[in-house]
Amino acid sequence: MLPILFVLLFLLPSSHAADFCVADLTVHLTPSGYDCKKESSVTTDDFVFSGLGVPGNTSNIIKAAVTPAFVVQFPGVNGLGISAARLDLAPGGVIPLHTHPAASEFLVVTEGTICAGFISTANKVYYQTLNTGDSMLFPQGLLHFQVNGCETKAVAIVSFSSPSPGLQITAFALFANNLPSALVETVTFLDDAEVKKLKKLLGGTG
């Protein structure tokens, strides 16, 4: 009889198991994520996000919008190794070359057509025109882009292998900061006029 009881106790779920770790956004983000909110204060709303159904505002310089469902917007993904976003591209819209240092990306086109691609560390380019229903992967940390070259809008849903994928846009990193123009010219092989034009366009100084 005793062995059967031990087996039953082993199969029963532990009352101390951590099923989730909803982010406590009142503390600072660390490389391992946010601290957990007290379970007594967790609600269903922590596991529901409605923003991916709302079109983003594409009235900007890149004619594009990204609506993130990262840990800051969606605390329930904390510690689960996943997050998502909605990508809206107006005609002529572009998501410039950028990287996600902490995550790989999986993109699904839900409306329209998007030309997307990435560049490997061997400088080999992988790109494809994606139609509605097509998907593409972008490995973690690699430069990649999305472009809508059509006359109709395009929409995609993307998922990431981290609740905080991070983002660095190459053009903004180079021209939207206060690096002296002469230094930018040296590291990019661009001339002075082009560097100053891009700094002015993107809000950089120096």
PyMOL commands that set and color helices and strands:
alter all, ss='L'
color gray80, all
select helices_A, chain A and resi 2-11+39-41+44-47+51-53+75-77+170-175+181-188+192-202
alter helices_A, ss='H'
color red, helices_A
select strands_A, chain A and resi 64-69+83-89+94-99+105-111+114-119+125-130+135-138+143-147+154-160+168-169
alter strands_A, ss='S'
color yellow, strands_A
deselect
rebuild
show_as cartoon
